[in-house]
Amino acid sequence: MSTNEEKINLLGLTLPKMQAFFSELGEKPFRASQTLKWIHQRGVVEIDDMTDISKALREKMKAVAEIKLPLITQELRSNDGSCKWIVQVASGSSVEMVYIPEAGRGTLCVSSQAGCSLDCSFCATGKQGFNSNLTVAEVIGQLWWANQKLAGFGVKPAAEWDESGARVAQNPRPISNIVMMGMGEPLLNFDNVMDALSLMMEDQAYGLSKRRVTISTSGVVPAIDRLKDFTDASLAISLHAPNDELRSQIVPINKKYPIKELLRASSDYMSTLGERRVAVIEYTLIAGVNDHRQHARELAELLKNFPCKINLIPFNPFSLSDYKRPSSSSISNFRQILHEAGYTVTVRTTRADDIGAACGQLVGEVGDNTRRSQRYADAAAQRITVQ
C-alpha cells in the first residue's frame, strides 16, 4: 500500500476483525487483544509505542495499517461541569459529543452521523440536513478522545452500577455510560454503529456494561428487528407522542413505521435481553403540542402492555424552532398522571444549555447534501421579515 489513505485504521476494528487482520499477516490471534488494549485502554496511537510487540511485527503493521483519530477542533465547558467537543470527520463536516457528569458516573452522548435525514421537529440536528455516516473509527474515536480529555482534566474514574442502583465496581476510565443520542439516527448507520458498540462493550477495549450502553432510535423498524443478531445493548425509543397523528407531525418517520410497528419491534428485541431489562421511552414535552393531561393519559394507555421506563424531556429551545418549553406545572402534571398509572418516570434535568449541548440542541457543522438547512434558514428569515 502506497498512501496513508489506503491503510487500515486499527482504531475501528472489532476483536474479530482485528484477529482477521493479524491472520492475514500470518500472526497469532492473541496479537489482536494486545493491540486493542494498547489503543483503547492505554490510549496509544503510534504502533511503535506497542512495546510488547516485536519490532519486526510493528514494521509489518505500519506498512499496511495506522491508528487515525478524528480531529477535535473545539472544546466548550459548561457551568454545570458538562463538556462539549466539536469533532471534525473525514467528510469535512463536524459533529458534537457531550460529556455529562452525574453522581458517581460519567455519561457520554455520542454522534453517529453528520447531520440527520429524519427531520424530527423538536431537534436542531435535523434542521442541518444530512451529510454522511460516521465510520466506526469516528464513532469509537469520540469515546477514545473523551476518556483522554477527561483524564487530562483530572476527572476521577466513574463507577459501575447494577440494576438496583448499587455500586458494583470501579470503571478505570471517566466514562461509564454511553448514549447513542448525539447527532444522527444510529440505526441508519447500522453496521458502523454495531461495530462501535462491540468495541465499547469489549473487555479488551472499554469493557462497558451492556446495561450502560444505550441506542436511541426514532423508530427504524427493520433495523430494530435486526438488533438481536448483533448486540444486547439497551434500547431507548424516541416516541414524543401518544398517537400516530401527532407523532407523524413531530417524528416524520412515523408515517412509514407507525407506533404499533415500533412497539412490536422494540418488544421483540427487549424480550431477547431477559425479563429484568426494559426499554426507555423518551418523550420531549413541547408546550401546547404534546404536553396536555389528555396526552399523558393516552400515553399511559398506549404503553400499558409494554414494560418500560419513561423519561420526560422538557423541550430545549433553538433558533430554527418556534416550539416553547412547557411550564413547570405542565411537566409536573404530566409526570404525576404517568406515575399514578404505575410507571417509573424521570424528568431529565436540562444540562449544558449554556454551551448549546442540551438534548435536541446539537448542530455541529454539516455540509448539507439535502439543502434542508437552507430551506429552514430561508423560512426563519421570512418570519423575521414579516414580523
Phi, psi and omega in degrees: 000136191256342183228157178301325183299334183270351183284152177284131177271106183295339181301328186260011182267127172289172179303310179299321181288328175292321176297320178295322178300313181288329176299320178293335176274359181078025184251164180288150181300332184296342177297332180295314179296319177304312185291319177302316181296319179300315185285307193267333181261325181258352175073025181278134178238004175244123181302325180296342180276358180276084195286345177266012173250134185299153180299323180297317179291322178300322178294318177299318180296315183296334180292334186234353188218165178208172173239105188241119181265152168295162186262127172276120182254341180203148179228129180234135179245134181272158175296337182268007178097351177289158177227144174236135176241138173266126186241122177272132182249174190299331181290348184098345176282167176238144176238172182236143171232151187227132174259131181237109178283136178228177182296106176078004181214164177228125183251135176245124176268117190251139177269150180239344180218154170272104188084192179202140182272352191274334174059046173297137193290339183265001192244127181292328181302315182298333180287347180276354185078197184228139176243305187197158169282145173279148174286169176303316181297325180286332176282306183290335177298333177295318178292318178303310182296316183300316178298319180293314182297315183293322176298322177294331177282349185087017178291130184286156176304147180273169180258160169255146184228147175272183187294336180277353181095003179277141179286130183243339183196166175256121175284132184288350182237165186295331184266122178247341183229139175239134170237122176278072184230014178280213182291136174098165174261109185305322186281356170268001171234052197302303188298315181293321179292320178298318178294321178296318178298321179301317178293322179300323185262357181288128181299329181279354179245266184256338174061031181284147179294140178299335178282345184253008176240118190237130173264126175253128181230145175279354175120047176275087191303312180302325179288323176299321178297336180272343190305317187301337180274356187231335187204166170230031177293163178287161185233133172239135183251120181278087191268294169071002177199151183264000180212162186293322183299312181287319182295325179296333176284324184272319183235091189302335179296345178298334178296330180270320181233088184293170189305318182301315179293321180298313181292325177297311181297319181294319178297318179299317180293313182299329181294340178278350186263351181106159187294334185278350181265131177230154178283159173253129174265120177264129184224105178280120181274121182241125185304125176075002182249305185222022187249015181283160178301322180297324177297321179296316179296320179294322179295318179300319179292318182301320189262011189297334179251018183237101182301124185195166165249152182243128178248111178273132185236103176301134183303136177255115186296152171212166196294330185267013180234142175267358180297154179237154175286137180288161179290161178300323180292322178296317179297315181296317180296317180298314180297317183297320179299316180291321179297316180293337177277359173102007182270149167279120187232132173239152174248119184292126176288131179291123181235146170062023178290342178287347176241019178064035184239013177287166182305127179091355185260355186290131182230324182061210176219106192248128171283088192293118176272354186256347184066011180293320182299323179291322179296318179293320179296319178296318180295320179295319179297322179294320178297318180296319180297317181295320180294000000 
